[in-house]
Amino acid sequence: MYEVIIVLIVILVASAVVVPSLTGFLPSVRVRKAGDELLATFAKARADAVLTSRRFRVVFTKEPASYRLEFEPDPMNEPATFRALSGDWGAKAELPEGVTFTTLEGLAAETGTSEDCLEFSPDGSAPAATIVLSHENGDTVKIEVDPSDGRARVVEPEEVKP
């Protein structure tokens, strides 16, 4: 009987030490996951632009913090007319709770709206862009788009130039 009580006390003490460190870890995971999902959207837009010889773009909305993927279905007859992709890729993806866009540099402003977009050309290129996702506790993920080939990558904190 005493052994069970001692085991329960040890478990309670161990959980009292571990749980606070895990709650501080969750915002960091949220920011990294949101960054990974945004990178996947960029890769999809770039690959589809090359495969279909059409322009694709990722459209960003700051309030609520979200983005969606669009394409130009008929560039010859309806140039600069974009539509959302069918399925999950074209649906608005909202950032996790507490995560926001703190920097959206190098994006084109969407005419008539408060949205910004990053466009991928049929050759896979895109303008130089920097997107920073932040959690309210201070965790951040910085994504840069290389203008030469349109590839996006996460810039680690030690790579950030002063």
C-alpha positions as CSV (number, residue, x, y, z in Angstrom):
1,M,0.0,0.0,0.0
2,Y,2.8,2.4,0.9
3,E,4.5,1.6,-2.4
4,V,1.5,2.8,-4.4
5,I,1.4,6.1,-2.5
6,I,5.1,6.7,-3.0
7,V,4.8,5.9,-6.7
8,L,1.9,8.4,-7.0
9,I,3.9,11.1,-5.2
10,V,6.9,10.6,-7.5
11,I,4.6,10.8,-10.6
12,L,3.0,14.0,-9.2
13,V,6.3,15.6,-8.5
14,A,7.7,14.6,-12.0
15,S,4.6,16.0,-13.7
16,A,4.8,19.2,-11.7
17,V,8.3,19.7,-13.1
18,V,7.6,18.6,-16.7
19,V,4.2,20.2,-17.5
20,P,5.3,23.9,-17.2
21,S,8.2,23.2,-19.6
22,L,5.8,21.6,-22.1
23,T,3.4,24.6,-22.0
24,G,6.3,26.9,-23.0
25,F,7.2,24.5,-25.8
26,L,3.7,24.5,-27.5
27,P,3.8,28.0,-28.9
28,S,7.2,27.2,-30.5
29,V,5.7,24.1,-32.1
30,R,2.7,26.2,-33.4
31,V,5.0,28.7,-35.1
32,R,7.2,26.0,-36.7
33,K,4.2,24.0,-37.9
34,A,2.6,27.2,-39.4
35,G,6.0,27.9,-41.1
36,D,6.2,24.3,-42.5
37,E,2.6,24.5,-43.9
38,L,3.4,27.9,-45.5
39,L,6.6,26.4,-47.1
40,A,4.5,23.5,-48.4
41,T,2.0,26.0,-50.0
42,F,4.9,27.9,-51.6
43,A,6.4,24.6,-53.0
44,K,2.9,23.6,-54.3
45,A,2.4,27.0,-56.0
46,R,5.9,26.9,-57.6
47,A,5.6,23.3,-58.8
48,D,2.1,23.8,-60.2
49,A,3.1,27.0,-62.0
50,V,5.9,25.1,-63.8
51,L,3.8,22.0,-64.5
52,T,0.8,23.9,-65.9
53,S,2.6,27.0,-67.4
54,R,0.2,29.2,-65.5
55,R,0.7,31.8,-62.8
56,F,0.0,30.8,-59.2
57,R,-0.1,33.0,-56.2
58,V,-0.4,32.8,-52.5
59,V,-2.7,35.5,-51.1
60,F,-2.2,36.8,-47.5
61,T,-4.7,38.3,-45.3
62,K,-3.6,39.9,-42.0
63,E,-6.9,40.0,-40.1
64,P,-7.6,37.2,-39.5
65,A,-4.0,35.9,-40.2
66,S,-4.6,33.5,-43.1
67,Y,-3.5,32.7,-46.7
68,R,-4.9,30.8,-49.7
69,L,-3.6,29.5,-53.0
70,E,-5.0,30.8,-56.4
71,F,-4.2,30.3,-60.0
72,E,-4.8,32.0,-63.4
73,P,-7.1,29.5,-65.2
74,D,-7.1,31.2,-68.7
75,P,-4.2,33.6,-69.2
76,M,-5.0,34.1,-72.9
77,N,-8.7,35.1,-72.6
78,E,-8.8,36.3,-69.0
79,P,-5.4,37.6,-68.1
80,A,-4.8,38.5,-64.4
81,T,-8.0,36.8,-63.3
82,F,-7.2,34.4,-60.5
83,R,-9.4,31.7,-58.9
84,A,-8.9,29.6,-55.8
85,L,-7.7,26.1,-56.3
86,S,-10.2,23.4,-55.7
87,G,-10.0,21.4,-52.6
88,D,-7.9,22.1,-49.5
89,W,-5.2,24.0,-51.3
90,G,-7.5,26.7,-52.3
91,A,-9.3,27.0,-49.0
92,K,-8.3,29.7,-46.6
93,A,-5.7,28.4,-44.2
94,E,-5.7,30.3,-40.9
95,L,-2.7,30.5,-38.7
96,P,-2.8,28.8,-35.3
97,E,-4.1,30.8,-32.3
98,G,-1.6,33.4,-31.2
99,V,0.5,33.2,-34.5
100,T,0.5,36.3,-36.8
101,F,2.3,37.6,-39.8
102,T,4.7,40.2,-38.4
103,T,6.5,40.8,-41.7
104,L,5.3,40.5,-45.3
105,E,8.0,42.1,-47.4
106,G,8.3,41.9,-51.2
107,L,4.7,41.0,-51.8
108,A,2.4,42.7,-54.3
109,A,-0.6,44.5,-53.0
110,E,-3.9,43.1,-54.2
111,T,-5.9,45.8,-55.9
112,G,-9.0,46.9,-54.2
113,T,-8.3,44.8,-51.0
114,S,-6.1,44.9,-48.0
115,E,-4.5,41.6,-49.1
116,D,-1.0,41.0,-50.4
117,C,0.2,38.2,-52.7
118,L,3.3,36.4,-53.7
119,E,3.1,35.3,-57.4
120,F,4.9,32.4,-59.0
121,S,5.6,32.6,-62.7
122,P,5.3,29.7,-65.1
123,D,9.1,29.3,-65.0
124,G,8.9,28.8,-61.2
125,S,10.4,32.2,-60.3
126,A,9.0,34.6,-57.8
127,P,10.0,38.0,-56.4
128,A,12.3,38.2,-53.5
129,A,10.1,38.0,-50.4
130,T,10.4,37.7,-46.6
131,I,7.6,36.4,-44.4
132,V,8.0,36.3,-40.6
133,L,5.5,34.4,-38.5
134,S,5.5,35.2,-34.8
135,H,3.7,33.9,-31.7
136,E,2.7,36.4,-29.0
137,N,5.3,34.9,-26.7
138,G,8.1,35.9,-29.0
139,D,8.8,32.7,-31.0
140,T,9.4,33.4,-34.7
141,V,10.0,31.7,-38.0
142,K,11.5,33.7,-40.9
143,I,10.9,32.5,-44.5
144,E,12.8,33.9,-47.5
145,V,11.9,33.4,-51.1
146,D,14.9,33.3,-53.5
147,P,14.0,35.4,-56.6
148,S,16.3,33.4,-59.0
149,D,14.3,30.2,-58.7
150,G,11.3,30.9,-56.5
151,R,12.4,28.4,-53.8
152,A,11.5,29.3,-50.2
153,R,13.4,28.3,-47.1
154,V,13.4,28.9,-43.4
155,V,16.2,31.2,-42.3
156,E,17.6,30.1,-38.9
157,P,18.2,32.7,-36.3
158,E,22.0,32.4,-36.6
159,E,21.7,33.1,-40.3
160,V,19.8,36.3,-39.8
161,K,22.0,39.2,-41.0
162,P,22.2,42.3,-38.7
